[in-house]
Structures are given as structure tokens and as C-alpha cells.
Amino acid sequence: MSSIGELVASIKSGFRPDQIIFTGPGKTQKELSFAVKQEISLIVVESVNEARRLNTVAEQTGITQNILVRVNPLYRTSYSCEVQQGGNNCNIETEPNAPVQLISTNASKFGIDEQNVSEALKEIVSLPHINLKGIHIFTESNVLDYQQLVASCQNTINIANKLKSQGYPISIVDFGGGMGVPYNNVDLAFDIQAFGQQMQSISEQNPYQYQYIFELGRYLVCESGSYVAEIVDIKTSQGKKFFILDGGVHHLLRTSMKRANKFMDVIGKEKQNTEKVTLAGKLPTPLDVMVEDVEVPTNTEIGDRIVIYNCGAYGFNHSVTNFALHNYPAEVAYSDGEIDIIREPGKIEDFFLNQQFPSVKNLEKVLALSVDT
């Protein structure tokens, strides 16, 4: 979890605080204090400065907080998100059986540089109110070829071994995420069984034994969600056809993985004869393009609905929700033959919660404006 909101959501969902890890750069004093007071199992420290601040919070609370230290590794695979940040391949597909390569990377806002981590740990382990339990490295994202992820995990274990051999109390290794889900009907699914067997073999042969943690958010929930939007206009510009949706990136923003939005259908229409179109949203910005050159049935009409699959991860909560103040979308859950609305569609009034207008005359009349007018 990476915010107070996510921590509260996790606890409300039934998870115990001792099952939760608090991650993310830029943790505020308020966030650190909340996590410590909730007795969160592990807090991932991103820098020496954050370790000092956490130590102060823990001292004020009267406890010793268990931590992991995040490391920015010198090497990662060519499918690492940060390696591919400049292109559009991040978080999408990996080529099966591609050669495994570990390559060096540039600076990162995440963690302590591998070449500096040993020196940093000297001070961190000296802080009396935090207890170093291990390291956290999260570099890979949506890897489909399990051998690529094995290579990344082996690199992380090597770093842990080096620190362990230097006398640091490393007992937990958090690999972050990385297990991928195909965003099409062609790619093979991640081979979880082969991955598990190879990781078990690596663990058994390793000179040190660790508790391993994997963060499987996308792998667990991606396929459980879809995005549905109505086509409100169809137009052509310089020979290029656009479907304008009653939706857009304020509902579903996946900038670095636009190709994932090609995993879609027009509801009730067969793809016997197709044409290429661009799906664009209703926002007044050219950035509001969900995907280009996607094949759709030629008999698609205004009023039809499109469905984009595999939106259970990186959906509404990751979008630019307040852009142009369009209403929030409803969220619907389907389970055991039952359909339930789990989030009501937004209202215009939602955008003015907690706002004050001291200089506006007739404030009551302004706030009482209705979308029905």
C-alpha cells in the first residue's frame, strides 16, 4: 500500500495490519505516523532521510518499527519499466523466448542506489527505533516470459546475499511485482508453475535462506475488470476515422500501455468485416486518445458500446478523474449471477465538496445549480 487511503481500504477489506506493507517514495510525517500507529507489518524505507524521520515517529509512538530498505539496482532486465520508459512498450507484452539481458540504468526516484546501499545501511541499522528486516526491489512490470522475471529475481537475491555476507540482518526479500497478464488473445499466459519451480530451485541452492515476498496486484485482479463506454459520435478527419466515447482518460488512463486498449470489442457486433479507427474520449485535450488503429466492425454505429478487457488493474483510480469536471463513472460488480452497483455514478456536486467560495454572492444559489437545467 502506498497511501493512507490504500491502507484504510485494505483494512476495511478485511486485511490485518500485520499483513500489510507500506511502500512508495515521498511518505509524509502524517502517513508514517498513521502506518506506525496502525502497527503495519513492514514499512519500506526509500532513503536515509526517510529512515531518520521514521525512527523519530517510531520513538514518539513508543515502538520499534520493522522495515525493508528499497534498493535501486544497478542492473535490471531489458523489460524493466524504467528501461522502456521512453517508449510505448512499458507494461504491455514481452516477446516469448527473448534473450535475457541485464543492463545498467540511469538515476531513479525509487530507493537507494545499489552502489551506495551498504554505506547507507550502516546508519540505518544504528537507528534505535527501526529494525531492518530485509530489502525491497521493484523493477519489472507485466512480464510474460517467466525466465525474464527469474533473471530479475536472481539479481535481487545476489544483492541480498552481498549485504547478508557483510553482516546486515537480511531475512526478507521483497521482489515487488512483475508477473504479467496478456492484453490480447495471442500471447501466452505467464507460466506460474515453471516460474515457481525455478525459484524454488534457486532458493534451495542459495547459501542463505530468506522469506520471499511477491506483490501480485495486476496478476490477481487485472482480468476481473472491463471498461464499458458508449459511442456518442463517429467522424472522419483527413481520412482517419474517430469513435468519440462518452468516456476517456478521466475514466481509464493507461498512457504507457495504450496498445492494451486494443483488447476490446463492440458489444453485440461480430468482427467479420472490420476497419481501423481511433478511440478518443470527450475531454477538450488531444491527450484524450485511448488507442489508435484498432480493428472494429464496419457496422458499428453511434449508440453502440465498446468494452475494453483486462481493466481490473490500473483503472479508474489511476486516471485524471477531475479533468473538465465530467461525472465519475459508475462501477458494477458481477458475481455468482448477480449484478450490483458498487459505486454510484458521480454527480456534479461531488466536485465542490470541501470547497469554499467566500467572495461569491448568492452562494446558496450557485451551489444549488442542477444538471437538470
LUMZA-851291 format. One record per residue: residue in one letter; x, y, z of N, C-alpha, C in turn. Coordinates in pm, whole numbers, padded with zeros to 5 digits, always signed. Example, Ala and Ser with C-alpha at 12.3 -4.5 7.8 and 13.67 -1.06 7.14 Angstrom:
BEGIN
a+01319-00569+00780+01230-00450+00780+01320-00330+00780
s+01285-00225+00708+01367-00106+00714+01290+00003+00787
end
This chain:
BEGIN
m+00083-00118+00000+00000+00000+00000+00087+00124+00000
s+00041+00231-00067+00127+00348-00085+00063+00479-00042
s-00042+00473+00038-00106+00594+00089-00194+00558+00207
i-00236+00659+00283-00330+00634+00391-00460+00578+00335
g-00503+00630+00219-00626+00581+00157-00618+00433+00126
e-00507+00388+00069-00493+00245+00038-00481+00162+00165
l-00415+00216+00267-00406+00143+00394-00544+00122+00455
v-00624+00230+00456-00759+00221+00512-00844+00125+00429
a-00832+00134+00296-00909+00045+00209-00873-00101+00235
s-00746-00128+00256-00702-00265+00283-00762-00316+00414
i-00756-00233+00517-00810-00274+00647-00960-00293+00639
k-01029-00202+00567-01174-00215+00551-01209-00342+00473
s-01117-00386+00387-01142-00506+00307-01118-00634+00386
g-01068-00621+00509-01052-00738+00593-00910-00781+00620
f-00813-00710+00563-00674-00745+00590-00630-00689+00725
r-00552-00767+00796-00498-00722+00923-00377-00632+00898
p-00352-00536+00986-00233-00451+00968-00104-00530+00958
d-00096-00645+01028+00027-00723+01022+00042-00800+00891
q-00054-00782+00798-00045-00842+00665-00010-00737+00559
i+00012-00614+00601+00024-00502+00508+00167-00448+00506
i+00215-00416+00385+00344-00350+00365+00318-00211+00309
f+00381-00110+00368+00362+00029+00325+00481+00071+00241
t+00457+00102+00114+00564+00135+00020+00544+00274-00038
g+00638+00313-00125+00624+00436-00200+00716+00547-00155
p+00766+00627-00251+00852+00740-00217+00769+00858-00166
g+00834+00948-00096+00767+01072-00055+00666+01056+00055
k+00686+00964+00147+00591+00947+00257+00598+01069+00350
t+00485+01126+00383+00480+01240+00473+00487+01194+00618
q+00510+01290+00708+00510+01257+00851+00374+01200+00893
k+00267+01256+00837+00133+01209+00871+00115+01064+00828
e+00162+01031+00708+00149+00894+00658+00233+00796+00740
l+00356+00835+00772+00442+00749+00852+00381+00726+00991
s+00330+00833+01050+00271+00822+01183+00149+00732+01182
f+00065+00747+01079-00055+00663+01069-00017+00516+01056
a+00080+00487+00968+00121+00348+00946+00179+00287+01073
v+00262+00363+01142+00322+00312+01265+00216+00285+01371
k+00123+00378+01387+00019+00363+01490-00076+00247+01457
q-00090+00214+01328-00174+00101+01290-00101-00032+01305
e+00028-00025+01343+00112-00144+01360+00123-00223+01229
i+00149-00147+01121+00172-00209+00991+00295-00301+00999
s+00287-00415+00932+00392-00515+00941+00529-00461+00901
l+00538-00405+00781+00666-00357+00729+00646-00224+00659
i+00739-00132+00681+00742-00007+00608+00868-00007+00523
v+00853+00019+00394+00967+00021+00302+01028+00160+00303
v+01153+00168+00344+01226+00295+00353+01298+00320+00221
e+01284+00442+00168+01338+00474+00036+01469+00552+00042
s+01508+00602+00159+01630+00681+00170+01673+00686+00316
v+01795+00733+00338+01842+00750+00475+01760+00857+00546
n+01726+00964+00475+01644+01069+00535+01509+01015+00582
e+01447+00931+00499+01318+00874+00539+01335+00781+00659
a+01445+00709+00666+01472+00623+00781+01484+00706+00908
r+01552+00819+00900+01564+00907+01017+01427+00957+01063
r+01346+01000+00966+01213+01052+01002+01127+00942+01063
l+01134+00822+01005+01056+00710+01057+01104+00674+01198
n+01232+00680+01221+01286+00650+01353+01229+00746+01457
t+01219+00874+01421+01162+00974+01513+01016+00945+01542
v+00940+00911+01437+00798+00879+01455+00781+00757+01544
a+00861+00654+01520+00852+00532+01600+00888+00560+01746
e+00988+00644+01768+01026+00679+01905+00911+00751+01976
q+00847+00844+01906+00736+00918+01964+00617+00826+01995
t+00602+00721+01915+00493+00626+01934+00527+00521+02039
g+00655+00504+02064+00697+00410+02166+00711+00268+02117
i+00743+00250+01988+00761+00115+01935+00889+00109+01853
t+00926-00012+01813+01033-00033+01716+00968-00087+01589
q+00984-00014+01479+00916-00047+01354+01004-00132+01264
n+00951-00246+01216+01022-00329+01119+01020-00263+00982
i+01133-00269+00913+01142-00204+00783+01211-00293+00680
l+01184-00262+00553+01265-00307+00441+01330-00182+00381
v+01445-00197+00322+01510-00086+00252+01499-00111+00103
r+01445-00013+00032+01434-00028-00113+01567+00005-00179
v+01606-00082-00272+01733-00068-00343+01704-00038-00490
n+01774+00058-00545+01771+00085-00689+01885+00007-00752
p+01857-00110-00813+01965-00197-00860+02040-00136-00978
l+02167-00169-00985+02248-00119-01095+02204-00182-01227
y+02158-00308-01221+02116-00378-01342+01972-00427-01328
r+01906-00434-01439+01772-00492-01447+01751-00545-01588
t+01643-00616-01612+01624-00673-01746+01582-00566-01844
s+01593-00600-01971+01556-00505-02076+01407-00478-02079
y+01329-00557-02005+01184-00536-02000+01142-00457-01877
s+01239-00406-01802+01206-00322-01687+01129-00199-01733
c+01034-00158-01652+00952-00041-01687+01038+00083-01707
e+01136+00104-01620+01218+00225-01630+01310+00221-01751
v+01352+00101-01792+01434+00090-01912+01354+00135-02033
q+01227+00098-02037+01144+00126-02154+01059+00252-02137
q+01090+00332-02038+01005+00446-02006+00991+00543-02123
g+01093+00550-02206+01087+00643-02317+00999+00599-02432
g+00957+00471-02433+00875+00421-02542+00738+00381-02497
n+00668+00308-02581+00532+00265-02551+00522+00118-02517
n+00635+00054-02483+00632-00089-02457+00614-00122-02310
c+00632-00024-02225+00624-00049-02081+00488-00103-02043
n+00489-00211-01966+00366-00269-01911+00278-00338-02015
i+00331-00370-02130+00244-00436-02228+00291-00579-02250
e+00345-00614-02363+00380-00752-02389+00531-00769-02392
t+00578-00888-02355+00718-00923-02373+00726-01034-02476
e+00829-01029-02559+00843-01130-02663+00884-01263-02601
p+00814-01370-02631+00850-01501-02573+00987-01546-02619
n+01060-01605-02524+01192-01664-02552+01295-01561-02597
a+01272-01433-02566+01373-01332-02597+01493-01353-02505
p+01613-01319-02550+01730-01339-02465+01721-01255-02338
v+01764-01314-02227+01762-01243-02101+01885-01155-02094
q+01865-01026-02072+01975-00932-02063+01959-00848-01938
l+02067-00831-01865+02070-00738-01754+02150-00617-01798
i+02087-00501-01795+02153-00380-01844+02150-00274-01736
s+02247-00183-01741+02253-00078-01642+02150+00030-01674
t+02110+00104-01571+02008+00206-01589+02054+00337-01528
n+01973+00439-01550+02006+00572-01501+01951+00592-01360
a+01952+00717-01318+01904+00752-01185+01755+00720-01172
s+01711+00699-01050+01571+00667-01023+01525+00737-00897
k+01398+00772-00892+01343+00832-00770+01317+00724-00664
f+01327+00597-00703+01296+00487-00612+01423+00433-00545
g+01422+00427-00415+01522+00354-00340+01659+00417-00333
i+01752+00342-00273+01891+00381-00257+01973+00307-00362
d+02060+00378-00431+02141+00316-00536+02218+00198-00480
e+02221+00090-00557+02287-00033-00513+02431-00007-00469
q+02503+00077-00541+02643+00100-00508+02661+00179-00379
n+02551+00237-00327+02559+00316-00204+02486+00251-00087
v+02417+00140-00112+02326+00088-00010+02400+00034+00111
s+02516-00027+00093+02590-00080+00208+02628+00031+00305
e+02677+00141+00253+02713+00255+00338+02590+00313+00406
a+02478+00321+00333+02354+00375+00390+02304+00287+00504
l+02317+00155+00490+02267+00064+00592+02344+00077+00724
k+02468+00123+00717+02544+00143+00841+02470+00239+00934
e+02418+00349+00878+02344+00443+00962+02205+00390+00995
i+02141+00328+00897+02003+00283+00919+01996+00181+01032
v+02088+00086+01036+02083-00016+01141+02121+00042+01278
s+02181+00160+01279+02216+00222+01407+02100+00299+01470
l+01994+00322+01393+01879+00394+01445+01801+00302+01539
p+01778+00344+01664+01730+00251+01767+01584+00211+01757
h+01502+00285+01683+01358+00257+01683+01308+00199+01551
i+01401+00159+01465+01362+00084+01345+01447-00041+01339
n+01390-00146+01282+01452-00278+01280+01461-00328+01137
l+01581-00332+01081+01600-00377+00942+01570-00525+00930
k+01478-00559+00839+01442-00700+00816+01485-00750+00678
g+01505-00657+00583+01543-00704+00450+01542-00593+00348
i+01536-00633+00219+01540-00536+00109+01418-00553+00019
h+01390-00448-00055+01277-00443-00149+01330-00390-00281
i+01307-00463-00388+01345-00418-00522+01228-00444-00616
f+01179-00338-00681+01063-00350-00770+01099-00281-00901
t+01136-00360-01002+01176-00301-01130+01095-00351-01249
e+01045-00474-01243+00980-00534-01360+00829-00512-01355
s+00767-00508-01472+00623-00486-01478+00562-00561-01596
n+00462-00642-01567+00387-00717-01668+00477-00801-01759
v+00560-00882-01697+00649-00972-01770+00573-01101-01801
l+00571-01142-01926+00503-01265-01965+00599-01383-01975
d+00724-01358-02010+00825-01463-02018+00883-01482-01877
y+00851-01593-01813+00890-01614-01674+01041-01612-01655
q+01117-01649-01758+01262-01651-01744+01320-01511-01727
q+01253-01412-01787+01295-01274-01767+01279-01234-01620
l+01168-01275-01561+01144-01240-01421+01236-01318-01328
v+01266-01443-01362+01362-01521-01283+01497-01450-01280
a+01540-01397-01394+01669-01327-01400+01668-01205-01308
s+01557-01131-01307+01547-01015-01219+01551-01057-01072
c+01477-01163-01038+01475-01212-00900+01612-01261-00856
q+01683-01330-00947+01817-01377-00913+01910-01260-00884
n+01895-01153-00961+01976-01033-00937+01945-00974-00799
t+01819-00973-00761+01780-00923-00629+01838-01010-00518
i+01831-01142-00536+01888-01234-00437+02038-01213-00424
n+02107-01189-00535+02251-01164-00530+02283-01041-00445
i+02200-00936-00460+02220-00815-00380+02197-00844-00232
a+02090-00920-00203+02063-00958-00065+02178-01040-00007
n+02230-01134-00085+02342-01217-00038+02465-01133-00005
k+02492-01035-00089+02608-00950-00067+02594-00873+00065
l+02475-00819+00089+02452-00744+00213+02453-00837+00334
k+02397-00956+00316+02396-01055+00425+02539-01094+00462
s+02623-01114+00363+02762-01154+00388+02841-01043+00456
q+02793-00920+00443+02858-00807+00510+02810-00790+00654
g+02720-00877+00696+02675-00875+00834+02543-00806+00859
y+02476-00759+00754+02347-00693+00774+02236-00797+00792
p+02139-00770+00879+02036-00870+00914+01928-00882+00808
i+01960-00943+00697+01866-00959+00587+01796-01094+00601
s+01667-01091+00627+01590-01215+00637+01470-01217+00542
i+01434-01101+00486+01319-01089+00395+01366-01027+00264
v+01323-01084+00152+01349-01027+00020+01216-01007-00050
d+01183-00880-00077+01059-00844-00148+01096-00814-00293
f+01046-00899-00385+01077-00884-00527+00988-00783-00598
g+00889-00726-00529+00794-00641-00598+00702-00723-00686
g+00656-00663-00795+00564-00733-00885+00635-00787-01007
g+00567-00787-01120+00628-00830-01246+00554-00938-01320
m+00477-01022-01250+00405-01129-01320+00299-01068-01410
g+00305-01102-01540+00222-01033-01636+00093-01104-01672
v+00008-01029-01739-00120-01078-01791-00128-01034-01937
p-00160-01123-02032-00170-01083-02172-00284-00983-02194
y-00256-00882-02275-00359-00786-02312-00404-00809-02456
n-00419-00936-02492-00468-00974-02624-00503-01122-02618
n-00547-01176-02732-00585-01318-02740-00474-01405-02798
v-00353-01349-02812-00245-01418-02882-00136-01463-02786
d-00089-01374-02701+00025-01405-02614-00010-01515-02514
l+00090-01596-02482+00073-01700-02382+00074-01639-02243
a-00001-01700-02152-00005-01652-02015+00127-01680-01945
f+00154-01604-01841+00273-01624-01759+00272-01766-01703
d+00383-01837-01717+00391-01977-01672+00425-01978-01523
i+00322-01968-01441+00342-01957-01297+00404-02083-01239
q+00371-02200-01295+00426-02325-01243+00576-02335-01270
a+00617-02306-01393+00760-02311-01426+00837-02207-01346
f+00777-02090-01330+00843-01985-01252+00863-02030-01107
g+00760-02087-01049+00769-02132-00911+00873-02241-00893
q+00879-02335-00988+00977-02444-00978+01120-02390-00986
q+01141-02294-01076+01277-02242-01091+01316-02158-00969
m+01222-02081-00914+01251-02002-00795+01278-02093-00675
q+01206-02205-00666+01231-02299-00557+01372-02357-00568
s+01412-02389-00689+01546-02444-00710+01653-02341-00672
i+01632-02216-00711+01727-02110-00675+01735-02094-00524
s+01619-02098-00458+01617-02083-00313+01691-02196-00244
e+01669-02318-00290+01732-02434-00227+01883-02433-00243
q+01931-02376-00354+02074-02373-00378+02142-02249-00322
n+02064-02153-00276+02121-02029-00226+02188-02050-00090
p+02300-01986-00064+02369-02007+00065+02292-01951+00184
y+02200-01859+00160+02118-01803+00268+01971-01830+00240
q+01894-01850+00345+01750-01871+00330+01676-01744+00371
y+01583-01703+00286+01506-01581+00309+01356-01610+00304
q+01280-01518+00362+01135-01516+00336+01116-01429+00211
y+01050-01487+00109+01031-01415-00016+00890-01356-00023
i+00881-01233-00075+00752-01165-00092+00737-01125-00238
f+00621-01155-00295+00586-01109-00430+00461-01022-00422
e+00461-00910-00492+00347-00820-00495+00271-00845-00627
l+00158-00912-00617+00092-00967-00736-00034-00892-00774
g-00040-00763-00749-00163-00688-00773-00223-00708-00910
r-00148-00675-01015-00201-00687-01150-00238-00832-01182
y-00149-00925-01147-00169-01066-01180-00299-01119-01118
l-00334-01069-01000-00452-01118-00930-00582-01055-00979
v-00579-00926-01019-00706-00856-01041-00727-00805-01183
c-00623-00807-01267-00635-00744-01399-00752-00797-01480
e-00765-00930-01486-00866-00990-01573-01007-00981-01515
s-01019-00928-01394-01151-00922-01330-01228-00795-01364
g-01171-00705-01444-01239-00580-01472-01241-00545-01619
s-01349-00480-01663-01360-00430-01801-01415-00288-01797
y-01384-00213-01902-01433-00075-01914-01535-00069-02028
v-01650-00013-02000-01758-00002-02099-01792+00144-02119
a-01800+00187-02245-01835+00325-02276-01917+00329-02405
e-02006+00427-02415-02093+00443-02531-02027+00530-02637
i-02048+00496-02762-02001+00579-02874-02102+00690-02896
v-02059+00816-02879-02152+00929-02892-02136+01003-03024
d-02024+00976-03094-02006+01040-03224-01908+00958-03307
i-01928+00962-03439-01835+00898-03534-01801+01003-03638
k-01672+01026-03660-01632+01132-03752-01503+01091-03823
t-01476+01161-03934-01354+01135-04011-01277+01265-04025
s-01146+01258-04003-01058+01374-04018-00938+01334-04102
q-00927+01395-04220-00816+01368-04312-00797+01219-04336
g-00908+01152-04357-00908+01011-04389-00898+00919-04269
k-00890+00975-04149-00878+00894-04028-01010+00896-03954
k-01060+00777-03918-01190+00765-03855-01178+00764-03703
f-01265+00840-03638-01264+00850-03493-01398+00804-03436
f-01391+00726-03329-01507+00699-03244-01490+00785-03119
i-01583+00877-03096-01579+00961-02977-01665+00896-02869
l-01606+00872-02754-01673+00797-02648-01728+00889-02540
d-01832+00843-02475-01880+00909-02354-01793+00860-02237
g-01667+00894-02246-01566+00848-02152-01432+00904-02194
g-01324+00840-02153-01192+00888-02191-01091+00862-02082
v-00979+00937-02088-00870+00913-01995-00903+00960-01853
h-01016+01030-01835-01059+01061-01698-01126+00940-01634
h-01152+00837-01713-01202+00709-01662-01095+00601-01666
l-01019+00598-01775-00921+00491-01796-00796+00551-01860
l-00693+00573-01780-00569+00632-01829-00457+00527-01824
r-00412+00485-01941-00302+00388-01947-00203+00438-02053
t-00141+00551-02023-00060+00622-02121+00049+00535-02181
s+00122+00463-02096+00237+00387-02145+00199+00250-02199
m+00069+00218-02196+00026+00087-02246-00103+00101-02327
k-00103+00200-02416-00221+00223-02498-00259+00100-02580
r-00159+00024-02622-00190-00093-02705-00279-00192-02631
a-00274-00188-02497-00361-00276-02419-00507-00248-02447
n-00539-00124-02485-00678-00088-02513-00729-00146-02645
k-00640-00212-02721-00686-00281-02842-00754-00414-02809
f-00741-00457-02684-00807-00580-02640-00951-00544-02607
m-01033-00528-02712-01168-00475-02694-01263-00531-02799
d-01391-00510-02776-01497-00547-02870-01603-00437-02870
v-01682-00437-02976-01807-00360-02976-01916-00458-02937
i-01987-00427-02831-02084-00521-02775-02193-00552-02876
g-02215-00682-02901-02321-00725-02991-02285-00723-03137
k-02160-00690-03172-02119-00683-03312-02007-00783-03339
e-02021-00860-03448-01920-00957-03486-01813-00891-03572
k-01689-00939-03558-01578-00882-03634-01556-00956-03765
q-01662-00969-03847-01649-01033-03977-01583-00938-04076
n-01633-00817-04084-01571-00712-04166-01531-00599-04072
t-01404-00559-04079-01355-00461-03984-01286-00344-04054
e-01267-00239-03980-01191-00122-04025-01113-00068-03905
k-01007+00009-03935-00926+00066-03829-00980+00204-03791
v-00993+00224-03658-01040+00353-03608-00955+00393-03488
t-00975+00517-03446-00915+00568-03323-01023+00587-03220
l-01002+00532-03101-01095+00556-02990-01047+00677-02912
a-01130+00778-02905-01095+00901-02835-01206+00938-02738
g-01169+01009-02633-01265+01048-02532-01323+01185-02557
k-01399+01234-02458-01475+01358-02472-01404+01479-02410
l-01284+01461-02358-01215+01571-02293-01161+01672-02394
p-01154+01800-02358-01104+01903-02451-00951+01908-02452
t-00888+01795-02484-00743+01789-02495-00704+01679-02593
p-00603+01703-02676-00558+01599-02770-00495+01479-02699
l-00467+01490-02570-00413+01378-02495-00516+01269-02471
d-00643+01303-02492-00752+01210-02461-00777+01115-02577
v-00677+01036-02609-00687+00931-02711-00655+00800-02643
m-00750+00707-02647-00734+00581-02574-00655+00479-02653
v-00674+00476-02785-00596+00385-02869-00618+00421-03015
e-00513+00403-03097-00521+00428-03240-00515+00297-03316
d-00574+00299-03435-00566+00185-03528-00613+00055-03466
v-00730+00058-03405-00789-00063-03350-00895-00114-03447
e-00900-00244-03466-00995-00304-03560-01134-00316-03495
v-01234-00259-03562-01372-00267-03512-01464-00308-03627
p-01580-00363-03598-01675-00399-03704-01717-00277-03786
t-01731-00296-03917-01767-00184-04004-01910-00137-03982
n-01995-00220-03920-02134-00180-03898-02155-00118-03761
t-02048-00072-03698-02060-00005-03568-02129+00130-03586
e-02217+00165-03491-02297+00286-03502-02289+00368-03374
i-02331+00495-03386-02347+00578-03267-02450+00513-03175
g-02421+00509-03048-02508+00442-02952-02460+00304-02915
d-02374+00244-02997-02314+00116-02959-02218+00137-02843
r-02191+00030-02772-02098+00037-02659-01975-00048-02687
i-01860+00006-02650-01736-00069-02660-01703-00124-02521
v-01634-00237-02520-01585-00293-02394-01436-00321-02411
i-01356-00266-02320-01212-00291-02317-01185-00386-02202
y-01119-00497-02231-01098-00601-02132-00971-00575-02048
n-00959-00654-01943-00841-00651-01855-00814-00511-01798
c-00916-00455-01739-00904-00323-01676-00917-00332-01524
g-00901-00453-01470-00914-00467-01325-00798-00405-01249
a-00687-00380-01318-00572-00310-01258-00547-00182-01338
y-00504-00079-01271-00473+00049-01334-00594+00104-01409
g-00706+00111-01340-00829+00161-01399-00863+00300-01351
f-00984+00315-01300-01039+00446-01265-00951+00522-01167
n-00899+00453-01065-00823+00523-00961-00690+00579-01010
h-00646+00538-01128-00521+00588-01183-00543+00693-01291
s-00665+00739-01308-00698+00828-01418-00704+00974-01374
v-00710+01064-01472-00718+01207-01442-00865+01242-01417
t-00914+01200-01301-01058+01195-01275-01127+01331-01279
n-01057+01438-01247-01124+01568-01237-01107+01654-01362
f-01046+01601-01464-01024+01681-01585-01159+01720-01646
a-01179+01850-01662-01300+01907-01723-01426+01882-01640
l-01412+01825-01520-01523+01806-01426-01638+01726-01487
h-01605+01624-01563-01708+01530-01606-01738+01432-01492
n-01861+01384-01488-01902+01296-01378-01815+01171-01370
y-01797+01121-01248-01728+00994-01229-01814+00880-01285
p-01751+00775-01337-01828+00661-01388-01880+00574-01274
a-01987+00505-01300-02035+00404-01206-01945+00282-01215
e-01941+00203-01107-01869+00076-01107-01967-00034-01068
v-01964-00141-01145-02060-00250-01129-01984-00380-01107
a-02032-00461-01013-01970-00590-00986-02064-00703-01026
y-02008-00805-01089-02084-00924-01126-02024-01044-01053
s-02106-01115-00977-02058-01230-00903-02172-01328-00882
d-02147-01455-00914-02245-01561-00892-02382-01528-00951
g-02380-01472-01072-02505-01442-01142-02574-01316-01098
e-02516-01243-01002-02576-01121-00951-02496-00999-00997
i-02568-00892-01030-02506-00765-01069-02540-00661-00964
d-02437-00596-00911-02457-00494-00808-02378-00368-00844
i-02438-00253-00820-02366-00127-00834-02283-00106-00707
i-02150-00104-00722-02064-00087-00605-02012+00056-00592
r-02033+00136-00695-02006+00280-00686-02108+00352-00773
e-02187+00438-00710-02288+00512-00785-02221+00608-00882
p-02285+00636-00997-02228+00736-01088-02215+00870-01018
g-02111+00944-01053-02085+01071-00987-02188+01178-01018
k-02186+01281-00936-02274+01397-00954-02188+01522-00961
i-02244+01624-01024-02170+01750-01035-02132+01802-00897
e-02219+01783-00798-02192+01833-00664-02066+01773-00603
d-02023+01655-00652-01905+01591-00596-01780+01678-00607
f-01772+01758-00714-01652+01836-00738-01640+01956-00644
f-01749+01990-00574-01747+02108-00489-01745+02075-00341
l-01730+01945-00311-01716+01907-00171-01590+01969-00113
n-01604+02026+00006-01492+02085+00080-01438+02213+00016
q-01505+02266-00086-01463+02393-00143-01537+02508-00076
q-01469+02622-00067-01528+02743-00008-01524+02854-00112
f-01631+02936-00117-01639+03047-00211-01674+03175-00135
p-01584+03227-00052-01618+03341+00032-01650+03469-00045
s-01598+03481-00167-01619+03605-00242-01739+03598-00336
v-01807+03484-00342-01919+03468-00434-02049+03505-00365
k-02122+03599-00426-02252+03637-00372-02356+03532-00411
n-02460+03524-00333-02566+03426-00358-02508+03284-00367
l-02422+03251-00269-02353+03123-00271-02451+03006-00274
e-02559+03017-00198-02654+02907-00193-02711+02879-00332
k-02737+02986-00408-02794+02968-00541-02691+02902-00634
v-02563+02939-00619-02459+02881-00703-02445+02731-00676
l-02441+02695-00548-02423+02556-00513-02546+02472-00543
a-02662+02538-00559-02785+02465-00584-02809+02439-00732
l-02717+02485-00820-02734+02460-00962-02746+02311-00989
s-02839+02276-01074-02862+02135-01101-02829+02103-01245
v-02781+01983-01269-02751+01941-01404-02878+01920-01485
d-02993+01923-01420-03119+01904-01491-03159+02029-01569
t-03096+02146-01538-03137+02268-01604-03080+02276-01745
end
